[in-house]
Each structure stands twice: as C-alpha cells, then as structure tokens.
Amino acid sequence: MVLSSDSRPSPDALLRAAKAEERGRLKIFLGAAPGVGKTFEMLREGAERQRAGTDVVVAVVETHGRAETQALVEPLDVIARRSIDYQGHTLEEMDLDAVLERRPQLALVDEFAHTNAPGSRHPKRWQDVMELLDAGIDVYTTLNVQHIDSLNDVVASFTRVRVRETVPDSVFDGAEVKVVDLPPDELIERLKAGKVYIPAEATRALDRFFSKANLSALREMALRRAAQSVDQALTEHLDTHAVTGTYAGGERVLVAVSELPGADTLVRAAKRLADALKAPWQAVFIETPRAAGFAEEQRRQVADMLGLAASLGATIATVPAESVTAGLRDQIAEARITQLVIGKSSRTWWFALRHGSVVDAMLTAGEGLAVHVIPAGDAPPRTRTSVPRGDWSLAVDAFVPVLLVAMTTVLARAVEPWIGPGGIDLIYLLPVIVGSARLGLWPGVATGILAGLAYNFFFLPPLYTFTIADPQSVLTMFVLIGIATFTANLTGRLQVRATIGARSAQENAAVAGFGQALARASDWRSTSQTICNEAARLLGVTVILLDQRDGELECIASAPGPIPELGTVDRAAADWAWSRGEATGVGTATLVSADWQFQPLKTSLGILGVVGLLAEDGGNPVGADRAVLLTTLLGQAALAQERLKLEDQLRDVSVLRERDRLRAALLSSIGHDLRTPLTSVAASVDALARQYPDAAAVPLARADIARLRRFLDNLLDMVRLDTGALAISPESIDLTDAVASAVHDLKDLLRGVHIDLQVPVDLPLVRADPTLLHHVLINLLANAAIHGGDGRVAIVGKRTPDAVLLSVRDHGPGLEPGSERRVFDTFAQGRGSDRSGGSGLGLAIAKGFAEAMQVGITARNHPDGGAEFSLAFAV
C-alpha cells in the first residue's frame, strides 16, 4: 500500500548501511534447545559456500562425538585451537589471532554465548566474533534462544534453569537469523536415542529442561524472536531504499483516539489486539483545525485517552494535520502500521457530506492494512467555541468589506475613461482577494457579494439599479463570489499549515533545548533544578521535583518561586506516585482531590523521582495539546536522573573494584607466603614425631597445622571467587560418594565426632562440579565439627518434588536470630558464622562455590537445636 509519494531514504538508515558494508556479515543459527541440529546446519551451509568458491575455515566447532557432524568438518580447513593452562588444567579455546592472520572469507564459530577461559583476550566468545566482523570476515555461529539476554529471565521462569552465558540483544539484532527447528517429539526421541546426551544425563534432562511443555514454549520463543529480527531487518531495508508501504514482517498496531465518548473502548481493544499479536502498539490523536474549537471537556477526554493508552504500554503521539485522514495516512506510512483500530460513530448526513468518512477513507486506502472498526459513542452536539471578541472588533470586521468595495468603486470610476466598462469587473477582484485573505471565509464571501452588487449598480446597464439586463453579468457576479470562497478556503488551509508547522517546530526546539540544558547539568541538585525550570517554562505551570531521603519524599527543587508546602492529600498523592509508579492527583484517576498532579520518573533502575505540576487556576495542569510534550519531557528527565544514578554507581563500582583488587592481592600474597614456612613446620613436626613418638604436643601441633592449612586454602579459594577465576566443570555426582570423600579428608578433624550419615543410596545423581562440591562439603563439615556442641554431626539427604536436599546439622548453640543470611558474609565471625575461633571464610566460600554451581545454600536453626546448613540441587 503506497500512502505517500514524497519519500526519501532515511539518513540514519543510510549511515547504518554504510557502516555495515565495512564489516563482515553475521549469521546466527538459532535453536530452541540443544540437539536441534544447529551445528550440523551451520557446517552444511559452510560446506555449500566452500563448494561455491568461498574461503571457509572452522574456527571452533564442538562435534560432541557425533559421527555425522565430524564428517562435515573433515573437508573444511580447521584452525588449531589455542591451549591455555589454568590451575593445573589445559583448556582449549578458539585461536583468534590465528583466524585473523589467516583472514578467510567465512569463519564457522560454534557456541556464540560461550565463556572463554581466563587469560583469553575477551571474556566472551561473542566478543571474539565482533573482532572478526570488524576485520571484514563473515561469521556463521550457533545460539540457543535461552542465551539471548532479554529472554534469559523469561526462560528461567518456566524451565527453572538460568543460564549464565548470554549474548546482548544489540548483537543479535544486527545479524541474519536462521531458525533450526525440530518438533518437541522428535527432539525427545533424539534425546532418548543418546544423540544429544549420554543415557544417564538424557534421563535427567527429560525430567527437567527437555519436557515437552518446555520445548514447545522455547520453540515458540525462538520463532517469535527470529520473526522480530526479520521485521527489524526488513524495516531497515525499506528505510534505506525509501520504499513506502506496510509489510507484515512484524505486526504493528495503531489506535486512533478522539474526543468522542467511548474512545476508551478503542484503546482497550487495541491493547488486546497487540497482546494477541505480541506486537508493539501506538495511540495517536490527529490534531486538526477543529481541535482549536474543542470545549474543555473534549480536551480532557483526549488527554485521558492518551494517558490510558500510555498506562497500558502504548507509545502515544499527537500529530498535527489538515484532516484526520491525512494525519492517519502519514502516521501509518511513517510507522509502517499493519493493524489500525478506529471507531465509527453516528454522524449527521450534513457532517458526513462536508467532512467525509474517515473509516471509509481508511478502508479504501489500499492493500496491506487491516482495519478494525469498533462502534463508538454518538457524537455530542457540536458547540462552537471561540475567543471572545469585543463589539468594536465585530464592527470593524463588518465595516471592512464595505470600505474595500467603496474604495474599489471610487477607483473604478476614476479609471473607467481609460479602460472602458469591460475591464471594470477585473478591478472588483481586488477587494474580494484582499477581504478573503485577510478576514477569512464568510467576510470574504460577503465582500464578493458586495463587490458583485456594486459592479451591477454602478457599471452595468441599466445604471443605478440592481436589474441585470445581460446574462453574462450574472455570471460575472457568481464568479466574484466563487473566487472569494476559493481564496478564503485556500488562505485558511495555508494558515493551518503554517500554524501546524510553527507549533511543531516550537515544540521540537523546546524539547531539544530541554535536552541540552539537562546535558549541561552535572549533579543531582543542578539537574533537578533544570528539570523544574524548563518544565515550568514550557508548560506554563508550577513544577516541583521530589526525591526520597531517609525513607521520606522530600522536595528538592521547584520553579518558579521557592519550594511550596504540600498538604496532607498532596503528600499522599506524591507517595502513591512514588510507590506505585502511577500518575496521581488532579487530572488523573487517582486521588483527584489533590491540588497537584504528580508524575513518576520511571527508569530501568526504578522510580528515581516524582514531578509535581500545579496550574494557576487549580485545574488540570496539562491539557490534551500538551500531553505528548509532557511525556517527552518526563522521559528526558528520567533519562537524565538515570544517567546520574549510573555514574554514581560506576564510581562506587570502581572504588569497590580497586578495593577488591587490593584485597585479593593481599590475600594471595599472604596465602603463598605462609604456605612455604608452613610446609617446613609440618616437616619439623613429623621429624619430632619420629624422634619423640610419645610426645603429647605432637598431635596438638599436627591439628593446628591442619587447621592453618585449611585457613590458607580458604584464603586462596576466596581470591578465586573474588577475581572470577573459577572454572566450572559440572558432572553427574553421587552424593553418597561425595560425602564419604569429604569425611575421609577431614578424618583428623572429625576424630571423636559422631557422624550420623543419612544419605540414601538411591538418591538421584546431582549436577555439580566435583572439586567445588568437595570444598563446599569440607567447609560445612569443618564448621559443624568445630561448633558441634556435644560432638554429633548429622548429614541428611532427601528427595523433594523439585530438588535433592543435602543438610549438615550440628548440635551446638545454633545461629543468632536474624543472622541466617549474614552468616555467609566474608569475614563474619561470632555465633552466626564460623563463630568463635573461626576465620570467617569457610561459610562465605561455601556459599560462593554453591552459587557458582547454581546450587542453593541456606542456613537455619534446627527445631531440635543446633545449626543446619542445606544444599539444594535442582532436578
């Protein structure tokens, strides 16, 4: 559907296209879950490109031992991986420098969201890919939908598995996306056949992540996200090539609101339609010259409808236009709308004859636009509202046409001897044009009638009568009246266009100036005062800004004038806006008895302030004509506050990062510097034990040395936690074996302690890193042994509907009330942590390791006495 012939390429789209030409192209093979065949499809297309003459290399591909996948790799040139030594293990990663040096036309990079080993140039593989693209190398890669950053929490909400490796949406949006799809039943069959995981892991996966319900939901998310990406790419292409029209790459909904009753029905219908289509939606009010004559109630109706749409998640806009049809067509073309929701009200035949039917015009606008017509309320009786004018002004308007015609008659009498009576009618066009252009339609028509009568009376025979003998003279009179009507209409349209253009330019300049003023502010106080000053100037109302200080809202800036005192109702309205994130006060639907209107400053960080607006007359401070301007100003103010908040957080993070770096360096230095002398002391104690086997001090010395070694190990483990240097290698683990290994390694410390082992052998296998789990169990057992009270420690394992629980319980004094979370803080000592005589590190390390493995850890006081620490393994 072509809605406008006056189109040109979008400058921003052209710039983005020019920038993209300098980089390589990224293609993502997107799947709903592991095992759908993403790597296989990537290799297959890579092989096709190679046969077509493209230089293709395998930068990194995980075949997972599948013969069919390995067969596709063999004909391709494979770049050897780079080996990285890390904590006694050799890890292999993609050799980025080797790929850059080789400079292929296409690189195949598996597992886009992979986390690189410590010591790599970039922490994430997608960052490696970005460097390849910057070098002009095309990249094929694979990704599962749960690794897309914006969908990560949604997937976790129903799969109960949160992946830590994600890819930013901005990277995903700039790529070509191909969905590798497999129905859930087929994927489950592949899983059962051992083509995805080994049989033991496959059984667990079927009970958890790979349920049919989960796979169906993931499949739908992958298809929808790919469709969204296609829609963005299509829109970018259309903007770049100046192609007009609507295309259904992705649905976009527009609802047209008006001053008529029942507009809220349209807004809610559009919301339901957008939700059903999972599409973005807009609410627009077309501001025509008729809007200037709206009564206050009609203006309030428009403002309320735009506010309702905004509260339901729509983007709102007020579009000045000569007519509703023209404004809607322009908005549809600009936003590439595919679904239009519009109301049909009962109108008089005279109104339809003069203005036409907007619904009929949109239905015949062309193909590609779905129009949803909703019955609306009847149009209220039209009331004319105009600016009151004095009697003198009305008298002048009535006298000017007479004066113009009289002056023209005198002029015509003077020039008649030179031009003759045949040219007099042209002279009478002058007052008609001037009167129509200066005074408007009806004074122009009156001037035309008077000019025709004067021409007939003074110049057409018989003279000085209104009788017209020649039929041609009758035509001349009607021509004069027609010219007056046409000129008045043309002038009125030009005035409307000029008014619309001037107003749009004024508001755009105001918004730009507001943004520049905010950019110059560098602290909270100056930014808040700038918001108040500029908003008060642009909206013509009193403005205050409130922020929370010590748990209470406090007014920190105002304009014009000093900070006012808020009444009880106003303060309650402000508190409501802060806590609920809703507009309150006069002109809203909440706490309307307040004198002020309060608007929250919403950001991704939460509510960062509340703006209060007060009109001089005590009414609604923002009418329909200023609703969009207010929304824009509030959005810019919220972004400014958010920028300052993020800057403060960044400074705090920098300080914390430097402090953690120094602490990690200190702990690492202490740990390494003490380990060597401790080894010498242990050797000396062993020598003394051989020389004096009956010495009573030897067992005590050995116990203290073992305790000191555990302390040093904890120091080094804490450094690994703080620096993020943990390498997680999850495996299927039998908890019985894991507990037995931990008890064996602590046999010296647990000597004399009764271990009550209640871990059933038929518990299902859990997924964890064996080394980290071993450390966690050692720390929990050591803590229980030291503070076990009567020397008893219970280790209990049990199965729940959604987890396997492993608890370590002592029979000591227990935890201080309220310290169940604080007990895991680093260096927290006392009764609530490692308690008296502890280092304050053991429980903190246990929590850090458990969270790294995505294992829940909690602490509580057992009902029968003592402290109980529990590990929850998801199943």
Backbone hydrogen bonds, N-H to C=O, Kabsch-Sander energy under -0.5 kcal/mol:
donor,donor_aa,acceptor,acceptor_aa,energy
3,L,1,M,-0.7
7,S,5,S,-1.3
10,S,239,D,-2.5
14,L,10,S,-2.4
15,L,11,P,-2.3
16,R,12,D,-2.3
17,A,13,A,-2.4
18,A,14,L,-2.5
19,K,15,L,-2.2
20,A,16,R,-2.2
21,E,17,A,-1.5
22,E,18,A,-0.6
22,E,19,K,-0.9
23,R,20,A,-1.2
24,G,133,L,-2.6
27,K,139,V,-2.5
28,I,176,E,-3.1
29,F,27,K,-0.5
29,F,141,T,-2.9
30,L,28,I,-0.9
30,L,178,K,-2.4
31,G,143,L,-2.3
36,V,33,A,-1.1
41,E,37,G,-2.2
42,M,38,K,-2.6
43,L,39,T,-2.6
44,R,40,F,-2.3
45,E,41,E,-2.4
46,G,42,M,-2.2
47,A,43,L,-2.4
48,E,44,R,-1.8
49,R,45,E,-2.3
50,Q,46,G,-2.1
51,R,47,A,-2.3
52,A,48,E,-1.3
53,G,50,Q,-1.7
54,T,49,R,-2.5
56,V,54,T,-0.9
57,V,106,L,-2.2
58,V,77,D,-3.0
59,A,57,V,-0.8
59,A,108,L,-1.5
60,V,108,L,-1.8
63,T,61,V,-0.7
66,R,63,T,-1.9
67,A,65,G,-0.5
70,Q,66,R,-2.4
71,A,67,A,-2.1
72,L,68,E,-0.9
72,L,69,T,-0.6
73,V,69,T,-1.1
74,E,70,Q,-1.7
76,L,73,V,-1.8
77,D,56,V,-0.8
78,V,76,L,-0.6
79,I,58,V,-2.5
82,R,93,E,-2.9
84,I,91,L,-3.4
86,Y,84,I,-0.5
86,Y,89,H,-3.5
89,H,86,Y,-1.9
91,L,84,I,-3.4
91,L,89,H,-0.6
93,E,82,R,-2.5
96,L,94,M,-1.3
99,V,95,D,-1.8
100,L,96,L,-2.4
101,E,97,D,-2.4
102,R,98,A,-2.1
103,R,99,V,-2.0
105,Q,55,D,-1.3
106,L,55,D,-2.1
107,A,138,D,-2.6
108,L,57,V,-2.2
109,V,107,A,-0.6
109,V,140,Y,-3.1
110,D,60,V,-3.0
110,D,108,L,-0.5
112,F,142,T,-2.7
114,H,111,E,-1.6
116,N,114,H,-0.6
116,N,123,P,-2.1
120,S,117,A,-1.7
125,R,114,H,-2.8
126,W,112,F,-0.5
127,Q,124,K,-0.6
128,D,124,K,-1.0
129,V,125,R,-2.2
130,M,126,W,-1.9
131,E,127,Q,-1.6
132,L,128,D,-1.8
133,L,129,V,-2.6
134,D,130,M,-2.4
135,A,131,E,-1.2
136,G,133,L,-1.9
137,I,132,L,-2.2
138,D,105,Q,-1.9
139,V,25,R,-2.5
140,Y,107,A,-2.4
141,T,27,K,-2.2
142,T,109,V,-0.7
143,L,29,F,-2.1
145,V,31,G,-2.3
147,H,144,N,-1.9
148,I,145,V,-1.6
149,D,167,V,-2.4
151,L,148,I,-1.2
152,N,148,I,-0.8
152,N,149,D,-1.0
155,V,151,L,-2.5
156,A,152,N,-2.1
157,S,153,D,-1.4
158,F,154,V,-0.7
158,F,155,V,-0.9
159,T,155,V,-2.4
160,R,156,A,-1.6
163,V,161,V,-0.6
166,T,164,R,-0.7
167,V,147,H,-2.7
171,V,168,P,-0.7
172,F,168,P,-1.6
173,D,169,D,-3.0
174,G,170,S,-0.8
175,A,172,F,-1.6
176,E,26,L,-2.8
178,K,28,I,-2.9
180,V,30,L,-3.2
180,V,178,K,-0.5
181,D,179,V,-0.9
187,L,183,P,-2.2
188,I,184,P,-2.5
189,E,185,D,-2.0
190,R,186,E,-2.2
191,L,187,L,-2.2
192,K,188,I,-2.5
193,A,189,E,-1.8
194,G,191,L,-1.4
195,K,190,R,-2.5
202,A,198,I,-2.8
203,T,199,P,-2.1
204,R,200,A,-1.3
205,A,201,E,-2.6
206,L,202,A,-2.3
207,D,203,T,-1.1
208,R,204,R,-0.9
208,R,205,A,-0.7
210,F,205,A,-2.6
211,S,208,R,-0.9
215,L,211,S,-2.6
216,S,212,K,-2.3
217,A,213,A,-2.2
218,L,214,N,-2.7
219,R,215,L,-2.4
220,E,216,S,-2.1
221,M,217,A,-2.2
222,A,218,L,-2.4
223,L,219,R,-2.2
224,R,220,E,-2.6
225,R,221,M,-2.7
226,A,222,A,-2.1
227,A,223,L,-2.2
228,Q,224,R,-2.3
229,S,225,R,-1.9
230,V,226,A,-2.4
231,D,227,A,-2.4
232,Q,228,Q,-2.2
233,A,229,S,-2.2
234,L,230,V,-2.6
235,T,231,D,-2.6
236,E,232,Q,-2.3
237,H,233,A,-2.2
238,L,234,L,-2.6
239,D,235,T,-2.6
240,T,236,E,-2.2
241,H,237,H,-2.1
242,A,239,D,-0.6
243,V,238,L,-2.3
244,T,242,A,-0.6
250,G,247,Y,-0.7
253,V,280,P,-2.3
254,L,339,Q,-2.7
255,V,282,Q,-2.2
256,A,341,V,-2.1
257,V,255,V,-0.6
257,V,284,V,-2.2
263,A,260,L,-1.0
265,T,262,G,-0.9
266,L,262,G,-0.9
267,V,263,A,-1.9
268,R,264,D,-2.3
269,A,265,T,-2.1
270,A,266,L,-2.4
271,K,267,V,-2.0
272,R,268,R,-2.2
273,L,269,A,-2.2
274,A,270,A,-2.7
275,D,271,K,-2.3
276,A,272,R,-2.3
277,L,273,L,-2.2
278,K,274,A,-1.1
279,A,274,A,-2.3
282,Q,253,V,-2.3
283,A,315,T,-2.6
284,V,255,V,-2.5
285,F,317,A,-2.1
286,I,284,V,-0.5
287,E,285,F,-0.7
287,E,319,V,-2.0
288,T,286,I,-1.0
291,A,288,T,-1.8
292,A,289,P,-1.2
293,G,290,R,-1.7
294,F,291,A,-1.6
299,R,295,A,-2.1
300,R,296,E,-2.4
301,Q,297,E,-1.9
302,V,298,Q,-2.0
303,A,299,R,-2.3
304,D,300,R,-2.6
305,M,301,Q,-2.1
306,L,302,V,-2.3
307,G,303,A,-2.3
308,L,304,D,-2.5
309,A,305,M,-2.3
310,A,306,L,-2.3
311,S,307,G,-2.2
312,L,308,L,-1.3
313,G,310,A,-1.4
314,A,309,A,-2.6
315,T,281,W,-1.9
316,I,314,A,-0.5
317,A,283,A,-1.8
319,V,285,F,-2.2
321,A,287,E,-2.2
327,G,323,S,-2.3
328,L,324,V,-2.6
329,R,325,T,-2.3
330,D,326,A,-2.2
331,Q,327,G,-2.3
332,I,328,L,-2.7
333,A,329,R,-2.3
334,E,330,D,-2.5
335,A,331,Q,-2.5
336,R,332,I,-1.0
337,I,332,I,-1.6
338,T,252,R,-2.1
339,Q,252,R,-2.3
340,L,370,A,-3.3
341,V,254,L,-3.1
342,I,340,L,-0.5
342,I,372,H,-2.6
344,K,374,I,-2.1
345,S,343,G,-0.5
347,R,345,S,-0.5
352,A,348,T,-2.3
353,L,349,W,-2.1
354,R,350,W,-2.0
355,H,351,F,-3.0
356,G,352,A,-1.9
358,V,356,G,-0.6
361,A,357,S,-2.1
362,M,358,V,-2.3
363,L,359,V,-2.2
364,T,360,D,-1.5
365,A,362,M,-1.0
369,L,366,G,-0.5
370,A,338,T,-2.6
370,A,368,G,-0.5
371,V,369,L,-0.6
372,H,340,L,-3.9
372,H,370,A,-0.6
373,V,371,V,-0.7
374,I,342,I,-2.5
374,I,372,H,-0.6
376,A,344,K,-2.3
377,G,261,P,-1.5
379,A,346,S,-1.2
385,T,383,T,-0.5
394,L,390,G,-1.8
395,A,391,D,-2.4
396,V,392,W,-2.3
397,D,393,S,-2.4
398,A,394,L,-1.8
399,F,395,A,-2.1
400,V,396,V,-2.5
402,V,398,A,-0.7
403,L,399,F,-2.6
404,L,400,V,-3.0
405,V,401,P,-2.3
406,A,402,V,-2.4
407,M,403,L,-2.7
408,T,404,L,-2.2
409,T,405,V,-2.2
410,V,406,A,-2.2
411,L,407,M,-2.3
412,A,408,T,-2.7
413,R,409,T,-2.4
414,A,410,V,-1.9
415,V,411,L,-1.8
416,E,412,A,-1.3
418,W,415,V,-1.2
419,I,415,V,-2.0
420,G,416,E,-2.4
423,G,420,G,-1.1
424,I,421,P,-0.7
426,L,423,G,-0.6
427,I,423,G,-1.0
427,I,424,I,-0.5
428,Y,424,I,-1.4
429,L,426,L,-1.3
430,L,427,I,-1.6
432,V,428,Y,-0.9
433,I,429,L,-2.6
434,V,430,L,-2.5
435,G,431,P,-2.8
436,S,432,V,-2.3
437,A,433,I,-2.5
438,R,434,V,-2.4
439,L,435,G,-2.3
440,G,435,G,-0.5
440,G,436,S,-1.3
444,G,440,G,-1.5
445,V,441,L,-2.6
446,A,442,W,-2.5
447,T,443,P,-2.3
448,G,444,G,-2.3
449,I,445,V,-2.4
450,L,446,A,-2.6
451,A,447,T,-2.7
452,G,448,G,-2.2
453,L,449,I,-2.5
454,A,450,L,-2.9
455,Y,451,A,-2.4
456,N,452,G,-2.1
457,F,453,L,-2.9
458,F,454,A,-2.6
459,F,455,Y,-1.7
460,L,455,Y,-0.7
460,L,456,N,-0.9
464,Y,457,F,-3.5
465,T,462,P,-0.7
469,A,461,P,-1.1
469,A,467,T,-0.6
473,S,470,D,-1.3
474,V,470,D,-0.9
475,L,471,P,-1.6
476,T,472,Q,-1.7
477,M,473,S,-1.9
478,F,474,V,-2.0
479,V,475,L,-2.3
480,L,476,T,-2.2
481,I,477,M,-2.0
482,G,478,F,-2.8
483,I,479,V,-2.8
484,A,480,L,-1.9
485,T,481,I,-2.2
486,F,482,G,-2.8
487,T,483,I,-2.8
488,A,484,A,-2.3
489,N,485,T,-2.4
490,L,486,F,-2.7
491,T,487,T,-2.5
492,G,488,A,-2.5
493,R,489,N,-2.3
494,L,490,L,-2.2
495,Q,491,T,-2.4
496,V,492,G,-2.3
497,R,493,R,-2.6
498,A,494,L,-2.5
499,T,495,Q,-2.6
500,I,496,V,-2.9
501,G,497,R,-2.9
502,A,498,A,-2.5
503,R,499,T,-2.5
504,S,500,I,-2.7
505,A,501,G,-2.5
506,Q,502,A,-2.3
507,E,503,R,-2.7
508,N,504,S,-2.7
509,A,505,A,-2.5
510,A,506,Q,-2.2
511,V,507,E,-2.7
512,A,508,N,-2.6
513,G,509,A,-2.6
514,F,510,A,-2.3
515,G,511,V,-2.3
516,Q,512,A,-2.3
517,A,513,G,-2.5
518,L,514,F,-2.1
519,A,515,G,-2.0
520,R,516,Q,-1.5
521,A,517,A,-0.8
521,A,518,L,-0.5
527,T,523,D,-2.4
528,S,524,W,-2.5
529,Q,525,R,-2.2
530,T,526,S,-2.2
531,I,527,T,-2.3
532,C,528,S,-1.9
533,N,529,Q,-2.7
534,E,530,T,-2.6
535,A,531,I,-2.2
536,A,532,C,-2.4
537,R,533,N,-2.0
538,L,534,E,-2.5
539,L,535,A,-2.4
540,G,536,A,-1.6
541,V,536,A,-0.5
542,T,614,L,-2.7
543,V,559,A,-3.4
544,I,612,G,-2.1
545,L,557,A,-2.2
546,L,610,V,-3.1
547,D,554,E,-2.4
549,R,552,E,-3.3
552,E,549,R,-1.5
554,E,547,D,-3.2
556,I,545,L,-2.4
556,I,554,E,-0.5
557,A,545,L,-1.1
559,A,543,V,-2.3
566,L,564,P,-0.5
571,R,567,G,-2.5
572,A,568,T,-2.1
573,A,569,V,-2.3
574,A,570,D,-2.3
575,D,571,R,-2.5
576,W,572,A,-2.1
577,A,573,A,-2.2
578,W,574,A,-2.1
579,S,575,D,-2.6
580,R,576,W,-2.8
581,G,577,A,-1.4
584,T,598,F,-2.0
585,G,590,T,-2.9
586,V,596,W,-1.5
588,T,585,G,-1.7
594,A,591,L,-1.6
597,Q,613,L,-2.5
598,F,584,T,-2.7
599,Q,611,V,-3.1
601,L,609,G,-2.9
602,K,600,P,-1.0
603,T,606,G,-1.5
606,G,603,T,-1.6
608,L,601,L,-2.2
608,L,606,G,-0.6
610,V,546,L,-2.2
611,V,599,Q,-3.1
612,G,544,I,-2.8
613,L,597,Q,-2.8
614,L,542,T,-2.1
615,A,619,G,-0.6
618,G,615,A,-1.1
626,R,623,G,-1.2
627,A,623,G,-0.5
627,A,624,A,-0.8
628,V,624,A,-0.5
630,L,626,R,-2.6
631,T,627,A,-2.2
632,T,628,V,-2.4
633,L,629,L,-2.5
634,L,630,L,-2.8
635,G,631,T,-2.2
636,Q,632,T,-2.3
637,A,633,L,-2.6
638,A,634,L,-2.6
639,L,635,G,-2.1
640,A,636,Q,-2.2
641,Q,637,A,-2.3
642,E,638,A,-2.6
643,R,639,L,-2.4
644,L,640,A,-2.0
645,K,641,Q,-2.3
646,L,642,E,-2.8
647,E,643,R,-2.3
648,D,644,L,-2.3
649,Q,645,K,-2.5
650,L,646,L,-2.6
651,R,647,E,-2.2
652,D,648,D,-2.4
653,V,649,Q,-2.9
654,S,650,L,-2.4
655,V,651,R,-2.2
656,L,652,D,-2.7
657,R,653,V,-3.0
658,E,654,S,-2.3
659,R,655,V,-2.4
660,D,656,L,-3.0
661,R,657,R,-2.3
662,L,658,E,-2.3
663,R,659,R,-2.6
664,A,660,D,-3.0
665,A,661,R,-2.4
666,L,662,L,-2.5
667,L,663,R,-3.1
668,S,664,A,-2.7
669,S,665,A,-2.3
670,I,666,L,-2.9
671,G,667,L,-2.9
672,H,668,S,-2.4
673,D,669,S,-2.7
674,L,670,I,-2.0
675,R,671,G,-1.1
676,T,672,H,-0.9
678,L,674,L,-2.0
679,T,675,R,-2.1
680,S,676,T,-1.8
681,V,677,P,-2.4
682,A,678,L,-2.6
683,A,679,T,-2.2
684,S,680,S,-2.2
685,V,681,V,-2.5
686,D,682,A,-2.2
687,A,683,A,-2.0
688,L,684,S,-2.5
689,A,685,V,-2.3
690,R,686,D,-1.7
691,Q,687,A,-2.0
692,Y,688,L,-3.8
695,A,692,Y,-1.8
698,V,695,A,-0.8
700,L,696,A,-0.7
701,A,697,A,-2.4
702,R,698,V,-2.8
703,A,699,P,-2.3
704,D,700,L,-2.2
705,I,701,A,-2.4
706,A,702,R,-2.5
707,R,703,A,-2.3
708,L,704,D,-2.4
709,R,705,I,-2.5
710,R,706,A,-2.2
711,F,707,R,-1.9
712,L,708,L,-2.4
713,D,709,R,-2.8
714,N,710,R,-2.3
715,L,711,F,-2.1
716,L,712,L,-2.3
717,D,713,D,-2.5
718,M,714,N,-2.5
719,V,715,L,-1.8
720,R,716,L,-2.0
721,L,717,D,-2.1
722,D,718,M,-2.7
723,T,719,V,-2.3
724,G,720,R,-0.5
724,G,721,L,-0.9
725,A,720,R,-2.0
728,I,726,L,-0.6
729,S,727,A,-0.5
731,E,768,A,-2.9
733,I,731,E,-0.6
733,I,766,V,-3.1
735,L,733,I,-0.6
738,A,734,D,-2.1
739,V,735,L,-2.7
740,A,736,T,-2.1
741,S,737,D,-2.3
742,A,738,A,-1.8
743,V,739,V,-2.5
744,H,740,A,-2.1
745,D,741,S,-1.9
746,L,742,A,-1.0
747,K,744,H,-1.5
750,L,746,L,-2.8
751,R,748,D,-0.9
753,V,750,L,-2.6
754,H,791,G,-3.0
755,I,753,V,-0.6
756,D,754,H,-0.7
756,D,793,V,-3.1
757,L,755,I,-1.0
758,Q,756,D,-0.7
758,Q,795,I,-3.6
763,L,760,P,-1.2
766,V,733,I,-2.4
768,A,731,E,-2.3
768,A,766,V,-0.7
773,L,769,D,-2.8
774,H,770,P,-2.0
775,H,771,T,-1.9
776,V,772,L,-2.4
777,L,773,L,-2.6
778,I,774,H,-2.3
779,N,775,H,-2.3
780,L,776,V,-2.3
781,L,777,L,-2.7
782,A,778,I,-2.7
783,N,779,N,-2.2
784,A,780,L,-2.1
785,A,781,L,-2.7
786,I,782,A,-2.3
787,H,783,N,-1.7
788,G,785,A,-0.8
790,D,788,G,-1.3
792,R,788,G,-0.8
793,V,754,H,-2.8
794,A,809,R,-2.7
795,I,756,D,-2.7
796,V,794,A,-0.5
796,V,807,S,-2.4
797,G,758,Q,-2.5
798,K,805,L,-2.3
800,T,803,A,-3.2
804,V,873,F,-2.5
805,L,798,K,-2.7
806,L,871,L,-2.3
807,S,796,V,-3.3
808,V,869,F,-2.8
809,R,794,A,-3.0
810,D,867,A,-2.4
811,H,788,G,-0.9
811,H,792,R,-0.6
819,S,816,E,-2.1
823,V,819,S,-1.8
824,F,821,R,-1.6
825,D,822,R,-1.9
827,F,840,G,-2.4
828,A,825,D,-1.6
828,A,840,G,-0.8
829,Q,827,F,-0.6
833,S,830,G,-1.0
834,D,828,A,-1.1
838,G,835,R,-2.5
845,I,841,L,-2.8
846,A,842,G,-2.1
847,K,843,L,-2.3
848,G,844,A,-2.4
849,F,845,I,-2.9
850,A,846,A,-2.2
851,E,847,K,-2.7
852,A,848,G,-1.9
853,M,849,F,-1.4
854,Q,851,E,-1.4
855,V,850,A,-3.1
856,G,872,A,-1.9
858,T,870,S,-2.0
860,R,868,E,-1.8
862,H,860,R,-0.5
862,H,866,G,-2.5
865,G,862,H,-2.3
868,E,860,R,-3.0
869,F,808,V,-2.6
870,S,858,T,-2.2
871,L,806,L,-2.8
872,A,856,G,-2.7
873,F,804,V,-2.8
873,F,871,L,-0.6
874,A,872,A,-0.6
875,V,802,D,-1.2
